[in-house]
Amino acid sequence: MKVIVAGSGGREHAIAYTLAQSNSVEEVICVPGNGGTAFESKCRNVNPSEREGTKSLSFNQAFVKIAQEEKADFAVIGPEDPLAEGIADALWSAGIPTVGPKAKGAALEASKDVAKVFMNKYGVACAESQTFTNKDAALAYVEEKGAPIVIKADGLAAGKGVVVAKTLEEAKNAVQDLMEEGKVGDAGKKLVIEEYLQGVEISVLAAVSVTPESAKTGKAAIIPFLPARDHKRLLDGAQGPNTGGMGAVCPLSDVSAETMAQFEKDILQPTLKGMIAEEMDYRGFIFFGLMLTKNGPKALEYNVRLGDPETQAVLPLMQSDFAALCQAITNGTLADFTLEWKEGFQVAPVAVSGGYPGSYKKGMPITINDSALIMTGAKIFMAGAIVDRRKSSSALVTSGGRVLACSAHGDTFDDAWNKAYTALKSISFDGMQYRKDIGLPGAAESN
């Protein structure tokens, strides 16, 4: 089979790498891919801006055209923006099975308000909230409720649209920044303001196969993956500014079987019920952002794709054939698919550019001591890295804030942690920065 993957981050490198492990996959085409997928076995990068016939097209148009020209057997969509813009609708119309929800389902991430209306309508356990399009009304609500309180931009904001305000002044400033100052553009013109939940966060990624047809036959399904945890703060001890993610671990020793059972009862099953009732065509992945409170897990958000950097810690633990899972999602047999996992733990700290999440330099050469890396058994998933062909055909340089994740497996958490951090020492680039406590006690963000 030939598979085509949309995206250029660490998540997409992990997806492409895992697909390539399947004996049924002949080639993975990464559009546009990155400096990691450029050298991955069975993978090939295609940049639409450099390909004749797609240079002047939008990303979605170019991707569909490339998928058709390459005769892809199915597509996997990594990031959220193309999904919100209807790439899955276009691919299915072109006859290409697609792992990623159509636009109606993608709205569960594209709009926080749509997600909250959905959660409340179908009884998904979540925080109390209200939605505002008027700044004065939003400020009055914040004044009434007091702090701590959570301010969320309604639209897609690349992880920069949520403020957990500990003081009233911070909450009011967040409303001002998002609605008046346009901190995240149009995404902040509408706000969802939520109650502050006390607890610790976890992520549960899941495979989804829901269509009106599968709903009628009882084959609609959501199958959860192992629970994981992302670490969003820049500095050790969950300090410093919020980032897109400084590392992830999977599975979680502090999440019991009872907690997962409650999650399935109070969040997953109502979500499935809602997708069926709304007649969604949702064949892809979903990310449940959860807060574990004293009253059980509560849904913070939906993402309509795999998480980043959680994917870099979760997929390496998957024992089942990932390509077969993707096909089960698209062909409606997910309900009968048995998902199996490796024993042990995966730790994946992220190395970022100096200055991230603020301004940072690009084009810094990345050096890797291959022999030292191989000894640890760790896998590097590139994110903000490209090949600088002006230097050589193999010269990797930084191109983003989150540069790479170093993912290692161990029979115990300590074993995985030591391997991951030993492997990180084999990598260097100017300004390289990373947290030294991913997965350790006190490292997780908590409210």
C-alpha positions as CSV (number, residue, x, y, z in Angstrom):
1,M,0.0,0.0,0.0
2,K,0.9,3.6,-0.5
3,V,-0.1,6.0,2.3
4,I,-0.1,9.8,2.3
5,V,0.3,11.9,5.5
6,A,-0.5,15.6,5.9
7,G,1.7,17.7,8.2
8,S,5.3,18.6,9.1
9,G,5.6,18.3,12.9
10,G,6.9,15.7,15.3
11,R,3.4,14.0,15.4
12,E,3.5,13.5,11.7
13,H,7.1,12.1,11.9
14,A,5.8,9.6,14.5
15,I,2.8,8.7,12.3
16,A,4.8,8.2,9.2
17,Y,7.5,6.2,11.0
18,T,4.8,3.9,12.7
19,L,3.0,3.4,9.4
20,A,6.3,2.5,7.7
21,Q,6.8,-0.3,10.2
22,S,3.8,-2.2,8.7
23,N,4.6,-4.9,6.2
24,S,1.6,-3.9,4.2
25,V,2.9,-0.4,3.6
26,E,5.2,0.1,0.7
27,E,5.7,3.8,0.9
28,V,4.6,6.8,3.0
29,I,4.4,10.1,1.2
30,C,4.8,13.1,3.7
31,V,3.3,16.4,2.6
32,P,5.3,18.4,3.2
33,G,7.1,16.3,5.9
34,N,10.2,17.5,7.7
35,G,13.9,16.8,8.2
36,G,13.1,13.6,10.0
37,T,10.7,12.1,7.5
38,A,13.2,13.0,4.8
39,F,15.5,10.3,6.0
40,E,13.0,7.8,7.3
41,S,12.9,4.3,5.7
42,K,10.0,3.9,3.2
43,C,9.2,7.6,3.5
44,R,9.3,10.4,0.9
45,N,8.7,14.1,1.3
46,V,6.7,16.1,-1.2
47,N,6.5,19.9,-0.9
48,P,3.5,21.3,-2.7
49,S,5.2,24.7,-3.1
50,E,8.0,23.0,-5.1
51,R,5.9,20.6,-7.2
52,E,4.6,21.5,-10.7
53,G,0.8,21.7,-10.7
54,T,0.4,22.5,-7.0
55,K,2.5,25.6,-6.4
56,S,-0.4,28.0,-6.6
57,L,-3.0,25.9,-4.9
58,S,-4.1,26.0,-1.2
59,F,-2.7,23.3,1.0
60,N,-5.9,21.3,0.9
61,Q,-6.3,21.5,-2.9
62,A,-2.6,20.6,-3.4
63,F,-2.8,17.6,-1.0
64,V,-5.9,16.1,-2.7
65,K,-4.2,16.5,-6.1
66,I,-1.0,14.9,-4.9
67,A,-2.9,12.1,-3.2
68,Q,-4.7,11.4,-6.5
69,E,-1.5,11.6,-8.6
70,E,0.4,9.3,-6.3
71,K,-2.5,6.9,-6.2
72,A,-2.6,6.8,-2.4
73,D,-4.6,3.9,-0.8
74,F,-5.5,6.1,2.1
75,A,-4.6,9.4,3.8
76,V,-3.8,10.3,7.4
77,I,-4.3,14.0,8.4
78,G,-2.0,15.1,11.2
79,P,-2.9,18.8,12.1
80,E,-6.2,20.3,12.9
81,D,-6.4,23.3,10.5
82,P,-6.8,21.2,7.2
83,L,-9.5,19.2,9.0
84,A,-11.4,22.3,10.0
85,E,-11.2,23.5,6.4
86,G,-12.7,20.2,5.1
87,I,-9.8,18.3,3.7
88,A,-11.4,15.0,4.7
89,D,-14.6,15.9,2.8
90,A,-12.5,16.7,-0.3
91,L,-10.5,13.5,-0.1
92,W,-13.5,11.2,0.4
93,S,-15.2,13.0,-2.6
94,A,-12.0,12.2,-4.6
95,G,-12.3,8.5,-3.7
96,I,-9.5,8.5,-1.1
97,P,-10.2,6.9,2.3
98,T,-9.2,9.3,5.0
99,V,-8.2,9.1,8.6
100,G,-9.5,12.4,9.9
101,P,-13.0,13.6,10.5
102,K,-15.1,15.6,8.0
103,A,-15.6,19.3,8.7
104,K,-18.7,18.8,10.8
105,G,-16.8,16.6,13.3
106,A,-13.7,18.8,13.1
107,A,-15.8,21.6,14.5
108,L,-15.4,20.0,17.9
109,E,-11.9,21.4,18.0
110,A,-12.3,24.3,15.6
111,S,-14.8,26.0,18.0
112,K,-14.7,25.7,21.8
113,D,-18.3,26.9,21.8
114,V,-19.5,24.1,19.5
115,A,-17.6,21.6,21.7
116,K,-19.2,22.9,24.9
117,V,-22.7,22.9,23.4
118,F,-22.1,19.3,22.3
119,M,-20.8,18.2,25.7
120,N,-23.7,19.7,27.5
121,K,-26.3,18.4,25.1
122,Y,-25.1,14.8,25.4
123,G,-24.1,14.8,29.1
124,V,-20.3,14.7,28.8
125,A,-18.8,15.5,32.2
126,C,-17.1,18.9,31.8
127,A,-16.6,22.3,33.4
128,E,-19.5,24.8,33.7
129,S,-19.1,27.6,31.1
130,Q,-20.6,30.4,29.2
131,T,-19.8,31.9,25.8
132,F,-19.4,35.6,24.9
133,T,-19.1,37.7,21.8
134,N,-19.3,41.0,23.8
135,K,-16.3,42.2,25.8
136,D,-18.3,44.1,28.4
137,A,-20.5,41.1,29.0
138,A,-17.5,38.8,29.3
139,L,-15.8,41.2,31.8
140,A,-19.0,41.4,33.9
141,Y,-19.2,37.6,34.0
142,V,-15.6,37.4,35.1
143,E,-16.3,40.0,37.8
144,E,-19.3,38.0,39.0
145,K,-17.6,34.6,39.1
146,G,-14.2,35.8,40.4
147,A,-10.9,34.0,40.1
148,P,-9.4,31.5,39.5
149,I,-11.2,31.1,36.1
150,V,-10.4,29.9,32.6
151,I,-10.6,32.1,29.5
152,K,-10.6,30.3,26.2
153,A,-10.5,31.7,22.6
154,D,-13.3,30.0,20.7
155,G,-11.3,29.3,17.5
156,L,-8.1,27.5,16.6
157,A,-5.1,29.4,18.2
158,A,-2.2,26.9,18.0
159,G,-2.4,26.2,21.8
160,K,-2.1,30.0,22.6
161,G,-5.8,30.7,23.2
162,V,-6.2,29.4,26.7
163,V,-5.5,31.5,29.9
164,V,-5.8,29.9,33.3
165,A,-6.3,33.1,35.3
166,K,-5.4,32.9,39.0
167,T,-6.4,36.5,39.7
168,L,-9.3,38.8,38.7
169,E,-6.8,41.2,37.1
170,E,-5.3,38.4,35.0
171,A,-8.7,37.2,33.9
172,K,-9.7,40.7,32.8
173,N,-6.4,41.2,31.0
174,A,-7.0,37.9,29.2
175,V,-10.4,39.1,28.0
176,Q,-8.9,42.4,26.8
177,D,-6.0,40.7,25.1
178,L,-8.1,38.2,23.2
179,M,-11.2,40.2,22.3
180,E,-9.8,43.7,22.0
181,E,-6.1,43.4,21.3
182,G,-6.5,40.5,18.9
183,K,-3.8,38.4,20.6
184,V,-4.9,35.3,18.6
185,G,-6.7,37.1,15.7
186,D,-10.2,36.2,14.8
187,A,-10.1,33.1,17.1
188,G,-10.5,35.4,20.1
189,K,-13.5,37.3,18.9
190,K,-15.7,34.8,20.8
191,L,-14.7,33.6,24.2
192,V,-15.7,30.5,26.3
193,I,-15.3,31.3,30.0
194,E,-15.1,28.2,32.2
195,E,-15.0,27.3,35.8
196,Y,-11.6,26.5,37.2
197,L,-11.3,22.8,37.9
198,Q,-8.9,21.5,40.6
199,G,-6.9,18.5,39.7
200,V,-4.2,17.1,37.4
201,E,-4.3,16.9,33.6
202,I,-4.0,13.8,31.4
203,S,-4.5,13.1,27.7
204,V,-6.4,10.1,26.2
205,L,-6.0,9.6,22.5
206,A,-8.5,7.4,20.8
207,A,-9.4,5.9,17.4
208,V,-12.9,6.7,16.1
209,S,-15.1,5.2,13.4
210,V,-18.6,6.7,13.3
211,T,-20.8,7.1,10.2
212,P,-24.6,7.1,9.8
213,E,-24.3,3.6,8.3
214,S,-22.2,2.2,11.2
215,A,-24.6,3.8,13.7
216,K,-27.4,1.8,12.2
217,T,-25.5,-1.5,12.4
218,G,-24.2,-0.9,15.9
219,K,-20.6,-0.8,14.6
220,A,-19.9,2.9,15.5
221,A,-16.9,2.8,17.9
222,I,-14.4,4.8,19.9
223,I,-11.4,2.8,21.1
224,P,-9.2,4.6,23.7
225,F,-5.4,4.4,23.7
226,L,-3.2,4.2,26.8
227,P,-3.4,7.4,29.0
228,A,-0.6,9.9,28.5
229,R,0.6,13.2,30.0
230,D,1.9,16.3,28.2
231,H,4.1,18.8,30.1
232,K,3.3,22.3,28.7
233,R,5.4,24.6,30.9
234,L,8.8,25.6,29.6
235,L,10.8,25.0,32.8
236,D,11.3,22.3,35.4
237,G,8.6,22.0,38.1
238,A,5.9,23.1,35.7
239,Q,7.2,26.7,35.8
240,G,7.6,29.4,33.2
241,P,5.5,30.2,30.1
242,N,3.1,27.9,28.5
243,T,4.3,26.1,25.3
244,G,3.0,23.7,22.8
245,G,4.5,20.8,24.8
246,M,7.9,20.1,26.4
247,G,7.5,16.3,26.6
248,A,5.2,13.4,27.2
249,V,5.0,10.1,29.1
250,C,2.9,7.0,28.6
251,P,1.3,5.1,30.3
252,L,0.6,6.8,33.7
253,S,1.1,5.1,37.0
254,D,-1.2,7.5,38.8
255,V,-4.2,6.7,36.6
256,S,-6.2,3.7,37.8
257,A,-8.4,1.3,36.0
258,E,-11.3,2.7,37.9
259,T,-10.5,6.2,36.7
260,M,-10.4,5.0,33.1
261,A,-13.7,3.2,33.5
262,Q,-15.3,6.4,34.8
263,F,-13.8,8.3,31.9
264,E,-15.4,5.8,29.5
265,K,-18.8,6.0,31.2
266,D,-19.0,9.8,31.8
267,I,-17.0,11.1,28.8
268,L,-16.2,8.6,26.0
269,Q,-19.6,6.9,25.7
270,P,-21.6,10.2,25.8
271,T,-19.3,11.5,23.1
272,L,-19.9,8.5,21.0
273,K,-23.7,8.8,21.6
274,G,-23.5,12.5,20.5
275,M,-21.5,11.7,17.3
276,I,-24.1,9.2,16.4
277,A,-27.1,11.4,17.2
278,E,-25.5,14.3,15.2
279,E,-25.0,12.0,12.2
280,M,-21.3,12.8,12.0
281,D,-19.0,11.1,9.5
282,Y,-16.1,10.9,11.9
283,R,-13.4,8.5,10.9
284,G,-10.1,9.4,12.5
285,F,-8.7,10.1,15.9
286,I,-9.8,12.2,18.9
287,F,-7.9,13.6,21.8
288,F,-9.6,13.9,25.1
289,G,-8.0,16.6,27.3
290,L,-9.0,15.6,30.8
291,M,-8.8,17.0,34.3
292,L,-8.8,14.4,37.1
293,T,-10.8,16.1,39.9
294,K,-12.0,14.8,43.2
295,N,-15.3,14.1,41.5
296,G,-13.7,12.1,38.7
297,P,-12.4,13.0,35.3
298,K,-13.9,16.0,33.5
299,A,-13.4,16.9,29.8
300,L,-11.5,20.1,29.2
301,E,-11.4,19.9,25.4
302,Y,-11.6,17.8,22.3
303,N,-8.9,17.8,19.7
304,V,-9.9,16.1,16.5
305,R,-6.5,14.5,15.8
306,L,-3.6,12.9,17.6
307,G,-1.9,15.1,20.2
308,D,1.6,16.5,19.9
309,P,3.9,15.5,21.7
310,E,1.7,12.7,23.2
311,T,1.8,10.8,19.9
312,Q,5.6,10.6,20.1
313,A,5.2,8.7,23.5
314,V,2.0,6.7,22.7
315,L,2.5,5.3,19.2
316,P,5.9,3.6,20.0
317,L,4.0,1.5,22.6
318,M,1.4,0.2,20.0
319,Q,1.9,-3.5,19.4
320,S,-0.9,-3.6,16.8
321,D,-0.3,-2.8,13.2
322,F,-1.0,0.9,12.9
323,A,-1.8,0.8,9.2
324,A,-4.3,-2.0,9.9
325,L,-5.9,0.2,12.6
326,C,-6.1,3.1,10.2
327,Q,-7.9,0.9,7.6
328,A,-10.3,-0.4,10.3
329,I,-11.2,3.2,11.1
330,T,-11.9,4.0,7.4
331,N,-13.7,0.8,6.5
332,G,-16.0,0.6,9.5
333,T,-14.5,-2.4,11.2
334,L,-12.9,-0.6,14.2
335,A,-15.5,-2.1,16.6
336,D,-14.0,-5.5,15.9
337,F,-10.4,-4.4,16.0
338,T,-8.3,-5.7,19.0
339,L,-5.8,-3.0,20.0
340,E,-2.7,-4.4,21.7
341,W,0.1,-2.6,23.6
342,K,3.7,-3.3,24.5
343,E,4.6,-3.7,28.2
344,G,6.6,-1.0,29.8
345,F,6.9,2.8,29.5
346,Q,7.8,5.5,27.0
347,V,9.4,8.8,27.9
348,A,9.7,11.6,25.3
349,P,11.3,14.9,26.4
350,V,11.3,17.7,23.8
351,A,14.3,19.8,22.8
352,V,13.4,23.4,21.9
353,S,15.1,26.5,20.4
354,G,16.5,29.1,22.7
355,G,13.9,31.8,23.3
356,Y,10.9,29.5,22.7
357,P,8.0,30.1,23.1
358,G,9.0,33.7,22.3
359,S,11.2,34.7,19.4
360,Y,14.0,32.3,18.5
361,K,16.7,31.8,15.8
362,K,16.3,29.3,12.9
363,G,18.8,27.6,10.8
364,M,21.0,26.3,13.7
365,P,22.9,23.1,12.6
366,I,21.7,20.0,14.4
367,T,24.5,17.5,15.4
368,I,23.7,13.9,16.3
369,N,26.1,11.4,17.7
370,D,24.6,8.3,16.0
371,S,26.6,5.7,17.9
372,A,25.7,7.1,21.3
373,L,22.1,7.4,20.3
374,I,21.9,3.8,19.0
375,M,23.2,2.5,22.3
376,T,20.1,3.9,24.1
377,G,17.6,2.5,21.7
378,A,15.8,5.9,21.6
379,K,14.0,7.2,18.6
380,I,14.3,10.9,17.5
381,F,11.1,12.4,16.1
382,M,11.9,15.6,14.3
383,A,9.5,18.6,14.4
384,G,11.0,22.0,13.7
385,A,13.9,20.7,11.6
386,I,14.5,20.7,7.9
387,V,17.3,19.7,5.5
388,D,19.5,22.6,4.4
389,R,20.4,21.4,0.9
390,R,22.6,24.5,0.5
391,K,25.0,22.8,2.9
392,S,24.6,19.2,1.9
393,S,21.9,16.6,1.2
394,S,22.0,15.5,4.8
395,A,22.5,18.8,6.8
396,L,19.7,19.1,9.4
397,V,19.0,22.6,10.7
398,T,16.4,24.0,13.1
399,S,13.3,25.5,11.6
400,G,10.9,25.9,14.5
401,G,10.5,26.4,18.2
402,R,9.9,22.7,19.1
403,V,12.8,21.0,17.3
404,L,12.6,17.4,18.2
405,A,11.4,14.7,20.7
406,C,13.7,12.0,22.0
407,S,11.4,9.0,22.7
408,A,12.7,6.0,24.6
409,H,11.2,2.7,25.9
410,G,11.9,0.9,29.1
411,D,10.6,-2.0,31.1
412,T,10.2,0.5,34.0
413,F,9.6,4.2,34.0
414,D,13.1,4.8,35.4
415,D,14.6,2.7,32.6
416,A,12.8,4.7,29.9
417,W,13.6,8.0,31.5
418,N,17.3,7.3,31.8
419,K,17.5,6.1,28.2
420,A,15.6,9.2,26.9
421,Y,17.8,11.7,28.7
422,T,21.0,9.8,27.9
423,A,19.9,10.0,24.2
424,L,19.3,13.7,24.5
425,K,22.9,14.2,25.4
426,S,23.9,12.8,22.0
427,I,22.1,15.7,20.2
428,S,23.2,19.3,20.1
429,F,22.3,22.6,18.4
430,D,23.0,26.2,19.4
431,G,20.5,27.4,22.0
432,M,19.1,23.9,22.7
433,Q,16.9,23.8,25.7
434,Y,14.9,21.0,27.4
435,R,13.2,20.2,30.7
436,K,15.0,17.7,32.9
437,D,12.0,16.4,34.8
438,I,9.5,15.0,32.2
439,G,7.4,12.4,34.0
440,L,9.0,13.0,37.5
441,P,7.0,13.8,40.6
442,G,6.1,17.5,40.6
443,A,6.6,17.9,36.9
444,A,2.9,17.6,35.9
445,E,0.8,20.7,35.6
446,S,-1.9,20.7,38.2
447,N,-4.6,23.2,39.3
